[in-house]
């Protein structure tokens, strides 16, 4: 028996469809998409489909590895470099549902610039995701980001930067915080950035990006707590907040309720759940349509 989202405390399917939800942070098999470049990823999307349908999502954006040093698996990196067509399989299987932003490793400037031409200029991707810490990661204020951000801007792509404030400080030197993203954004005032997870510790995160009009707050990745969206709307404006589900590793109810249960206007909910992300992607979407 198919159970509607209303049984889980969600708004009616009709109301959810009216919001036209575009999810900016979909993470199926994020760490490793499978030995052939996509099988594990595709299987995880299939497993996520019941929640996607309950949420009545219109689009979801995920972050494929494209062989540019963003995993610790050299065999996988070599495979997707030799067979880039494997990266496209999820987009080909769900062309009306999925969007993609490639992951880049800022240590590899030349390879990343080539990847931007392949995947953003000539390919179907809409922007770039810079991961958080990990082996060899660079903080987003590092000078290596400069040529990459410049090229992404030329191509009309959006930038999602993983951010987190951690109790006790960074666990690895390459992690980025909202404060550091605000510093990068100041260098590139025409480029639009998305602050993934609003830094986790969202009160600090909101304050860190408050005076950076080209930085958007993304909603996923931490437990739902009263006051988050209300503070973000008050301090940033609803037009600077973008919904992310973090499916399948987070709960649909947890992430969606942050917005639909917030004490804000219905028009603000529509902005956060879809309109802002669509507007952010417009330069790239228009370029793809002309092609």
Secondary structure as GFF3:
##gff-version 3
##sequence-region A 1 291
A	DSSP	three_ten_helix	5	8	.	.	.	ID=ss1
A	DSSP	alpha_helix	13	19	.	.	.	ID=ss2
A	DSSP	beta_strand	21	23	.	.	.	ID=ss3
A	DSSP	alpha_helix	39	55	.	.	.	ID=ss4
A	DSSP	beta_strand	57	62	.	.	.	ID=ss5
A	DSSP	alpha_helix	74	82	.	.	.	ID=ss6
A	DSSP	three_ten_helix	84	88	.	.	.	ID=ss7
A	DSSP	alpha_helix	89	93	.	.	.	ID=ss8
A	DSSP	beta_strand	98	104	.	.	.	ID=ss9
A	DSSP	alpha_helix	109	116	.	.	.	ID=ss10
A	DSSP	pi_helix	117	121	.	.	.	ID=ss11
A	DSSP	beta_strand	127	130	.	.	.	ID=ss12
A	DSSP	alpha_helix	145	154	.	.	.	ID=ss13
A	DSSP	beta_strand	158	162	.	.	.	ID=ss14
A	DSSP	alpha_helix	178	187	.	.	.	ID=ss15
A	DSSP	beta_strand	193	196	.	.	.	ID=ss16
A	DSSP	three_ten_helix	197	199	.	.	.	ID=ss17
A	DSSP	alpha_helix	202	209	.	.	.	ID=ss18
A	DSSP	beta_strand	215	218	.	.	.	ID=ss19
A	DSSP	alpha_helix	228	236	.	.	.	ID=ss20
A	DSSP	three_ten_helix	238	240	.	.	.	ID=ss21
A	DSSP	beta_strand	241	242	.	.	.	ID=ss22
A	DSSP	alpha_helix	252	260	.	.	.	ID=ss23
A	DSSP	alpha_helix	266	270	.	.	.	ID=ss24
A	DSSP	pi_helix	271	275	.	.	.	ID=ss25
A	DSSP	alpha_helix	276	290	.	.	.	ID=ss26
###
